[in-house]
Amino acid sequence: MTISENYQKIREEIPSEVRIVVATKGRTPAEIEEVIEAGATDIGQNYVQEAEAAKKAVRGDLAQRVSWHMIGPLQKNKINKALPLFDIIQTVDSLELAKEIDKRIIKSGKEFIPILLEINIGSEKSKYGIKPDEHERLEEYLQQLAYDIAQLAHIRLVGLMTMGAFGANPEQYRQDFYRAKNIFDLLAKMRLKQVDMKYLSMGMTDSYHIAIEEGANVVRIGTAIFGPRKNV
Ligand SMILES: *Cc1c(COP(=O)(O)O)cnc(C)c1O
């Protein structure tokens, strides 16, 4: 099957209201062009440098047709470079990072940027994102964080992102996604000004079916579209 066929097959099998962010780390500009021509609307990048190279190399009309999502950890010293490249940052995991982004937005030529809070729902040490295990009162902590982010003039909190535990079994994924959905609902219920909790981003190649069953309306898929990664 070609990239194009893979994308279209997944697009047809999942509900139309679920956004597919195509995870493109390690893929060539030609592969990214092919998936956009097949109808992809959203491209995910893990690295600022790679995103910059991809956006230069991909044909301009195709690059402009899609939204570009930062789905990898964003280092402070890369924010200035990242802001003009991305339409949305899915990986904000602290007030500190949100403030750093907020400070730099105007200079980037944007008025604001939509972000998702990243929760490391499995509390895996090796991963980025807010770790539930590190907060005794997780719900209160997240509500305060959402409130504080809502005060930043150039940041728009629009949802939650999570990765399942690495190599989890289906039941573990389901439990983790269920918990993330509850947190998402809790933050949505706050009805904060300048906050619009509309995206719940969870599920990858091995877990997107479960994620959608548990309420995801954004999934991030790489391998099922492009095949196995070679060296990333
Ligand atoms: C690579 C990646 C994905 C996609 O993973 P696949 O298993 O290739 O579908 C999703 N989200 C993030 C943050 C990634 O880095």
The ligand as an ORCA input file, in Angstrom:
! r2SCAN-3c Opt
* xyz 0 1
  C       6.052      9.556     16.578
  C       4.922     10.127     17.357
  C       3.597      9.752     17.120
  C       3.212      8.704     16.094
  O       3.690      7.449     16.445
  P       3.429      6.177     15.506
  O       3.519      5.040     16.441
  O       4.493      6.190     14.469
  O       2.077      6.325     14.926
  C       2.608     10.358     17.869
  N       2.882     11.300     18.788
  C       4.137     11.690     19.049
  C       4.371     12.728     20.068
  C       5.194     11.120     18.338
  O       6.447     11.519     18.610
*
